[in-house]
Amino acid sequence: MTEAVEYDVVVLGGGPVGENIVDRTRAAGLSTALVESELVGGECSYWACVPSKALLRPVLARADARRVPGLAGAVEGSLDTAAVYAHRDYWTGDWKDQGQIDWLESIGAEVHRGHGRLVGVRKVSVTGPDGEQHVLSARHAVVVATGTRAMVPDLPGIAGARPWTSREATSARKAPGRLVIVGGSVVASEMATAWQGLGSQVTVLVRGSRLLPRMEPFAGEFVADALREAGAVVRTGVAVEAVERDGSTGPVRVVLEGGEVVEGDELLMATGRAPRTEDIGLDTVGLTPGGWIGVDETCQVPGFDWLYAVGDVNHRALLTHQGKYQARIAGAAIVARAAGTPLDTGAWGAHTATADTRALPQAVFTDPEAAAVGLTLAEAEQAGHRVRAVDYDLGRVSGAGLYADGYRGRARMIVDLDREVLLGATFVGPGAAELVHAATIAVAGEVPIARLWHAVPAFPTVSEIWLRLLETYRGQGLSSEERR
């Protein structure tokens, strides 16, 4: 092993989160090394957010077009699946990362391909593709940004069944005739939408009572109803006991509690995520391998003045955009500490990831789309807030009716009655994902209801839902004729 090469910052993990840390530290003039064992760009770029949305976009666009008078008849029939897969492959760079490497090198970062492990204080050992080893040393910070992997439950027969995880579901080259999906998560809901639209007969098996359990209950209900209308089977309250598969190409048999069998050609296990921390040397610094890494509001690991954990591995918010936000916060904190300048760690300060707990947005690209930010009604009540939930039928907004015939959706805002600010908002309906950022601004900015009344939405847009929600809250609802 050669003598350690020293940098100001060493980043372990080259996904979007790690890349954002590098961008911030390099912009401040700190020398930075990035270590990645797979593709630079990470899970999101090649097996999650990007390929899944590339598969979903044609499915959702066709669904929207079928609701538009004069256009519906032109989009009957099947999608050109070869073109859909080619579009997906384009957006993943055909699973090649040279473009990401070129960008990192252009900003002066150094990329080390290989498996990185902590080997003590401020030190990372990298084992390269050919087995060669070298050590990187960090003057100021080591940042763990290794993300998560799909978690597959240890069911009888699961190994021999060769189930899909999110990786196989987003990179498959053809639609299976019958796809069984176990889980009710975002991955389960989006992949059910995508593959049903691309030609599979989809069956979704949900252990809990609904899809999208982390959102308002009506969100999962709308999505489940739409999946059923599209021809999918959605079953809730069912538990899987075992999985069987004969041979390499035979059907998969999913055995439910009670002995019922559901058969498919492929099985997608969408049952959660686990941290990629089992073999990164956490034990060498007194932390537990395989576990989530706890952090403070600056994403620094308590008890270490040099170690940070950013993105999924800290379990604050398993969302790409939120991990990138944490990277911006942590990057600024690393730079400030390196320069010896004071940190701004108050709520919403420059070095505090306050949005993780107060204004966390999420968009689910199902048909209909579901988007939310902040607290649900149940979460707000459990936190002890005195709140009111204000609901409105999104389809009653003029812009929604013009967007699509028979538009169905719902909106909810959660109002803190003591301060008269929003704690959360949820929107479900075609195109509803584009509504969530306005809500995020209102929640993060703690904009008073009285001031929101003066934020006038353009007519006739779906964003007029804001006016309808505020009118409902103020008891000033109008008739449908008066609304025009």
C-alpha positions in Angstrom: 0.0 0.0 0.0 1.4 3.4 -1.0 1.7 6.5 1.1 -1.5 8.3 1.7 -2.5 11.0 -0.8 -3.8 14.1 1.0 -6.9 16.2 0.1 -8.9 18.7 1.9 -12.1 16.6 1.5 -12.7 12.9 0.6 -16.2 11.9 -0.6 -17.2 8.3 -0.4 -19.9 7.7 -2.9 -20.4 9.3 -6.3 -24.1 9.6 -6.7 -25.9 13.0 -7.0 -25.3 13.7 -3.3 -21.6 13.0 -3.5 -21.3 15.1 -6.6 -23.0 18.0 -5.0 -20.6 17.9 -2.0 -17.7 17.9 -4.5 -19.2 20.8 -6.4 -19.6 22.9 -3.2 -16.1 22.2 -1.8 -14.3 22.6 -5.1 -16.1 26.0 -5.7 -14.7 27.1 -2.4 -11.2 26.1 -3.4 -10.8 22.9 -1.3 -9.1 20.0 -3.0 -11.5 17.1 -3.2 -11.4 13.4 -4.1 -14.5 11.3 -4.9 -14.5 7.5 -4.6 -17.0 5.4 -6.5 -17.2 1.6 -6.9 -19.9 1.6 -9.6 -21.1 4.3 -12.0 -20.4 7.9 -11.2 -23.9 9.5 -11.0 -25.2 6.8 -8.7 -28.5 5.0 -8.2 -30.7 8.0 -9.2 -29.1 8.5 -12.6 -29.0 4.9 -13.8 -31.5 2.7 -11.8 -34.0 5.0 -10.1 -35.3 8.5 -10.7 -34.1 9.1 -14.2 -34.9 5.8 -15.9 -38.2 5.4 -14.1 -39.4 8.8 -15.2 -38.3 8.1 -18.7 -40.4 5.0 -18.7 -43.3 6.8 -17.0 -43.5 9.9 -19.1 -45.0 8.3 -22.3 -47.5 6.3 -20.2 -48.6 9.5 -18.4 -48.7 11.6 -21.6 -50.8 9.0 -23.3 -53.2 8.9 -20.3 -53.5 12.7 -20.4 -54.0 12.8 -24.2 -56.8 10.3 -23.9 -58.7 12.8 -21.7 -58.4 15.7 -24.2 -61.3 16.2 -26.7 -60.1 16.0 -30.3 -57.0 14.1 -29.3 -58.2 11.0 -27.5 -58.8 9.0 -30.7 -55.3 9.7 -32.0 -53.6 7.9 -29.1 -55.5 4.6 -29.0 -53.4 1.5 -29.2 -50.1 0.5 -27.7 -47.0 2.6 -27.1 -44.0 2.2 -29.3 -42.1 0.4 -26.6 -38.8 0.2 -28.5 -38.8 4.0 -28.7 -39.7 4.2 -25.0 -36.7 1.9 -24.0 -34.4 3.8 -26.3 -35.4 7.1 -24.7 -34.8 5.6 -21.3 -31.4 4.3 -22.5 -30.5 7.8 -23.8 -31.2 9.4 -20.4 -29.1 6.8 -18.6 -26.2 7.4 -21.0 -26.6 3.7 -21.9 -25.3 3.0 -18.4 -21.9 4.7 -19.1 -20.6 7.5 -16.9 -18.0 9.3 -19.0 -20.1 12.5 -19.1 -20.1 12.6 -15.3 -16.4 12.0 -15.1 -15.7 14.7 -17.6 -17.7 17.2 -15.6 -16.0 16.3 -12.3 -12.6 16.6 -13.9 -13.6 20.0 -15.4 -14.1 21.4 -11.9 -10.8 20.1 -10.6 -12.1 17.1 -8.6 -10.2 13.8 -8.7 -12.2 10.6 -9.2 -10.9 7.3 -7.7 -12.7 4.2 -9.1 -12.9 1.4 -6.6 -14.3 0.3 -3.3 -13.6 2.8 -0.5 -13.4 2.0 3.2 -12.6 4.0 6.2 -9.3 2.8 7.8 -9.2 5.2 10.7 -9.4 8.9 11.4 -9.6 11.0 8.2 -8.4 8.1 6.1 -10.0 6.1 3.3 -8.5 3.0 1.6 -9.5 2.5 -2.0 -9.3 -1.0 -3.6 -9.3 -0.5 -7.4 -10.8 -2.7 -10.1 -7.5 -4.6 -10.5 -7.1 -5.1 -6.7 -4.5 -2.4 -6.2 -4.9 -0.4 -3.0 -4.1 3.2 -2.1 -5.0 5.4 0.8 -6.6 8.9 0.7 -6.2 11.3 3.7 -8.5 14.2 4.4 -7.4 17.4 6.1 -10.9 18.6 6.9 -13.6 16.1 6.1 -14.6 12.6 5.0 -18.1 12.5 3.7 -20.1 9.2 3.5 -22.6 9.4 0.7 -22.9 5.8 -0.3 -26.7 5.8 -0.4 -29.0 2.8 -0.1 -29.8 -0.5 -1.8 -33.1 -2.3 -2.3 -34.0 -4.5 0.6 -35.3 -8.0 -0.2 -37.0 -9.9 2.6 -35.6 -13.3 3.6 -38.6 -15.3 2.4 -38.5 -19.1 1.7 -37.5 -19.6 -1.9 -36.7 -15.9 -2.6 -33.1 -16.5 -3.7 -34.1 -19.1 -6.3 -36.9 -16.9 -7.6 -34.4 -14.2 -8.7 -36.8 -11.3 -8.0 -36.5 -7.9 -9.6 -35.5 -5.0 -7.4 -35.9 -1.4 -8.5 -32.8 -1.8 -10.6 -34.2 -4.6 -12.8 -37.6 -2.8 -12.9 -36.1 0.3 -14.4 -33.6 -1.3 -16.7 -35.7 -4.2 -18.2 -35.7 -4.5 -22.0 -39.2 -5.8 -22.4 -42.5 -5.9 -20.4 -43.1 -9.2 -18.7 -46.5 -10.7 -19.6 -47.5 -10.8 -15.9 -45.7 -8.8 -13.3 -46.3 -9.3 -9.6 -45.2 -6.4 -7.4 -44.9 -6.8 -3.6 -45.1 -3.5 -1.7 -47.1 -0.3 -1.5 -44.2 2.2 -1.7 -43.4 4.9 -4.3 -41.4 2.3 -6.3 -44.3 -0.1 -6.3 -46.8 2.5 -7.3 -44.7 4.0 -10.1 -43.5 0.7 -11.5 -47.1 -0.6 -11.5 -48.1 2.4 -13.5 -45.2 2.1 -15.9 -45.3 -1.6 -16.7 -49.1 -1.8 -16.8 -48.9 1.0 -19.4 -46.1 -0.7 -21.3 -48.1 -3.9 -21.7 -47.8 -6.1 -18.6 -50.6 -7.4 -16.5 -49.7 -6.1 -13.1 -50.7 -7.4 -9.7 -49.8 -5.3 -6.7 -49.7 -7.1 -3.3 -49.7 -4.6 -0.3 -49.2 -5.8 3.2 -50.7 -2.6 4.6 -54.0 -1.0 4.1 -53.1 1.3 1.2 -50.6 2.5 -1.4 -48.3 5.4 -0.5 -48.6 5.0 3.2 -46.4 8.1 4.0 -48.8 10.5 2.2 -52.4 11.5 3.1 -54.7 8.4 2.8 -56.6 9.8 -0.2 -53.4 9.9 -2.3 -53.0 6.1 -2.3 -56.7 5.7 -2.8 -56.7 7.7 -6.0 -53.7 5.9 -7.4 -55.1 2.5 -6.6 -58.4 3.3 -8.2 -56.6 4.5 -11.4 -54.4 1.4 -11.5 -57.5 -0.8 -11.3 -59.2 1.2 -14.1 -56.1 0.6 -16.2 -56.4 -3.1 -15.7 -54.1 -3.8 -12.8 -55.0 -5.8 -9.7 -54.3 -4.0 -6.4 -54.8 -6.0 -3.2 -54.2 -4.6 0.2 -53.9 -6.4 3.6 -52.1 -9.4 2.1 -48.9 -11.0 3.4 -46.4 -13.0 1.4 -45.1 -16.2 3.0 -42.9 -17.8 0.3 -41.9 -17.6 -3.3 -41.4 -20.5 -5.7 -39.8 -20.7 -9.2 -38.9 -23.7 -11.2 -36.0 -23.5 -13.6 -34.5 -20.3 -15.1 -37.5 -19.2 -17.2 -40.5 -20.6 -15.4 -43.3 -18.6 -13.8 -42.9 -17.2 -10.3 -45.4 -18.4 -7.7 -46.1 -16.1 -4.8 -47.6 -17.9 -1.8 -49.8 -15.7 0.4 -50.6 -16.1 4.0 -53.4 -18.8 4.1 -52.0 -20.7 1.1 -53.4 -18.7 -1.9 -50.9 -18.5 -4.8 -50.5 -15.6 -7.2 -48.5 -16.4 -10.4 -46.5 -14.1 -12.6 -43.7 -14.1 -15.1 -41.6 -11.7 -13.0 -41.7 -10.6 -9.4 -40.7 -7.1 -8.2 -39.9 -6.8 -4.5 -40.5 -3.1 -3.6 -40.2 -3.5 0.1 -37.9 -0.8 1.3 -34.2 0.3 1.3 -31.2 -0.5 3.4 -28.1 1.6 3.9 -24.9 0.8 1.9 -22.7 0.9 5.0 -22.0 -2.8 5.6 -18.5 -2.7 4.2 -17.2 0.8 4.4 -15.1 0.5 7.5 -17.4 2.1 10.0 -16.1 -0.3 12.7 -12.6 1.3 12.4 -14.0 4.5 13.9 -16.3 2.9 16.4 -19.6 3.0 14.4 -21.8 0.0 13.5 -21.4 -1.5 10.0 -24.6 -2.0 8.1 -26.6 0.6 10.0 -27.9 4.1 9.4 -25.5 6.9 10.3 -26.9 9.5 12.7 -26.0 13.1 12.1 -26.7 16.6 13.5 -28.4 19.4 11.5 -25.2 20.1 9.6 -25.0 16.5 8.6 -21.9 16.0 10.8 -21.7 12.7 12.7 -21.9 13.5 16.5 -18.6 13.0 18.2 -16.5 13.5 15.0 -15.2 16.8 13.9 -14.3 15.4 10.5 -16.9 12.9 9.5 -20.2 13.6 7.7 -23.0 11.4 6.4 -25.2 12.9 3.7 -28.2 11.6 1.7 -29.9 8.3 2.2 -27.3 6.9 4.6 -28.4 9.3 7.4 -32.0 8.2 7.1 -33.3 11.8 7.4 -35.1 11.8 4.0 -34.6 9.1 1.4 -35.2 11.4 -1.6 -32.6 12.4 -4.2 -33.5 16.1 -4.1 -33.4 16.1 -0.3 -30.0 14.4 -0.3 -28.7 17.1 -2.7 -30.1 19.7 -0.4 -28.2 18.2 2.5 -25.1 18.2 0.4 -25.4 21.9 -0.2 -25.9 22.4 3.6 -23.0 20.1 4.6 -20.8 21.5 1.8 -21.2 25.0 3.2 -20.6 23.8 6.7 -17.4 22.0 5.7 -16.2 25.1 3.9 -17.0 27.3 6.9 -15.3 25.0 9.4 -12.2 24.7 7.1 -12.0 28.5 7.0 -12.6 28.9 10.7 -15.7 31.1 10.2 -18.8 30.8 12.5 -21.7 28.6 11.5 -25.3 29.7 11.1 -27.1 26.8 12.7 -30.4 28.4 13.7 -33.6 27.1 12.1 -33.4 27.8 8.3 -29.7 28.9 8.7 -27.2 28.5 6.0 -25.6 25.4 7.7 -28.8 23.7 8.9 -30.9 21.2 7.0 -34.2 22.4 8.5 -36.2 21.5 5.4 -35.6 17.8 6.1 -38.2 17.9 8.9 -40.2 21.0 8.1 -40.6 21.4 4.4 -39.8 18.1 2.7 -41.4 17.8 -0.8 -42.1 14.6 -2.7 -43.6 13.9 -6.1 -44.9 10.5 -7.2 -45.3 10.1 -11.0 -48.2 7.8 -11.1 -51.5 8.4 -12.9 -52.8 10.5 -11.3 -49.7 12.2 -9.9 -49.4 12.7 -6.1 -47.3 15.4 -4.6 -46.9 16.6 -1.0 -44.7 18.8 1.2 -44.5 19.1 5.0 -46.7 17.4 7.5 -49.8 15.3 6.8 -52.9 15.8 9.0 -52.0 12.8 11.2 -48.4 13.9 11.6 -49.3 17.5 12.5 -51.8 16.2 15.2 -49.3 13.7 16.5 -46.7 16.6 16.8 -49.2 18.5 19.0 -50.1 21.2 16.6 -53.6 22.7 16.7 -54.5 22.4 13.0 -57.2 22.4 10.4 -57.2 20.3 7.2 -58.8 22.2 4.3 -59.8 20.0 1.4 -61.0 20.8 -2.2 -61.9 18.8 -5.2 -59.2 19.6 -7.7 -61.4 18.7 -10.6 -63.7 21.7 -9.8 -61.0 24.2 -10.7 -61.5 25.6 -14.2 -57.9 25.0 -15.2 -58.2 21.3 -14.3 -61.4 20.9 -16.4 -59.6 22.5 -19.3 -56.5 20.3 -18.7 -58.5 17.1 -19.1 -62.1 15.9 -19.4 -63.3 14.2 -16.3 -60.3 15.5 -14.3 -60.2 13.8 -10.9 -58.1 14.9 -8.0 -58.0 16.4 -4.6 -56.0 19.0 -2.7 -55.5 19.5 1.0 -53.6 22.1 3.0 -52.8 21.8 6.7 -53.1 25.1 8.6 -51.5 25.8 11.9 -54.4 27.6 13.6 -52.2 29.3 16.2 -49.8 30.9 13.7 -52.0 30.8 10.6 -49.3 29.4 8.4 -49.2 26.2 6.4 -47.6 23.1 7.9 -48.2 20.9 4.8 -50.1 20.4 1.6 -51.0 17.4 -0.7 -52.2 17.4 -4.3 -53.4 14.4 -6.3 -54.4 14.7 -10.0 -53.0 14.7 -13.5 -50.0 17.1 -13.6 -50.2 17.7 -9.9 -46.5 17.3 -9.3 -46.0 20.8 -10.7 -48.1 22.3 -7.9 -45.9 21.1 -5.1 -43.1 23.7 -5.3 -45.5 26.6 -4.7 -46.6 24.8 -1.6 -42.9 24.2 -0.6 -42.3 27.9 -0.8 -45.3 28.6 1.4 -44.3 26.0 4.0 -40.6 26.8 4.1 -41.2 30.5 4.1 -43.9 30.2 6.7 -46.0 32.6 4.6 -49.0 33.8 6.6 -52.4 32.9 5.2 -53.2 36.6 5.1 -50.3 37.2 2.7 -51.0 34.1 0.6 -54.4 35.7 -0.1 -52.5 38.3 -2.1 -50.6 35.7 -4.2 -53.0 35.7 -7.1 -53.0 32.6 -9.3 -53.3 33.1 -13.1 -56.6 32.2 -14.7 -57.3 29.6 -16.0 -54.6 27.4 -14.4 -54.7 24.4 -12.1 -52.9 26.6 -9.7 -56.2 28.3 -8.9 -56.6 25.5 -6.5 -54.7 27.9 -4.1 -57.5 30.4 -4.3 -60.2 27.7 -3.7 -58.3 26.3 -0.7 -58.0 29.8 0.8 -61.6 30.7 0.1 -62.7 27.4 1.8 -60.5 28.2 4.8 -62.0 31.7 5.1 -65.5 30.4 4.5 -65.9 32.3 1.2 -66.6 29.5 -1.2 -68.3 30.5 -4.5 -70.7 28.7 -6.8 -69.3 27.1 -10.0 -71.0 29.9 -12.1 -69.5 32.6 -10.0 -66.0 31.1 -10.3 -66.0 31.7 -14.0 
